[in-house]
Amino acid sequence: MKNYTKAQIIDALVAEWIYLCHDDPDPDDQTPEEYREDLIEMTIDELIEETSTGEGYTLDEWMENWGQ
């Protein structure tokens, strides 16, 4: 597994959030900015958990899809 910075994971999570909300918007969804503010408060381990990655879909694969 490559090493990713907290900022890289946050950027990728926000990119995924924008995509998911665009396809299935909900009036109660946070804005990307609100979501980013919540993510900033998380630890790197919590951020990785937020990606829902593991053995079947690795963090590296997820970052290839959502990272910049």
HELIX and SHEET records of a PDB file:
HELIX    1   1 LYS A    6  ASP A   23  1                                  18    
HELIX    2   2 PRO A   32  ILE A   40  1                                   9    
HELIX    3   3 ILE A   44  GLU A   50  1                                   7    
HELIX    4   4 LEU A   59  TRP A   66  1                                   8    
END                                                                             
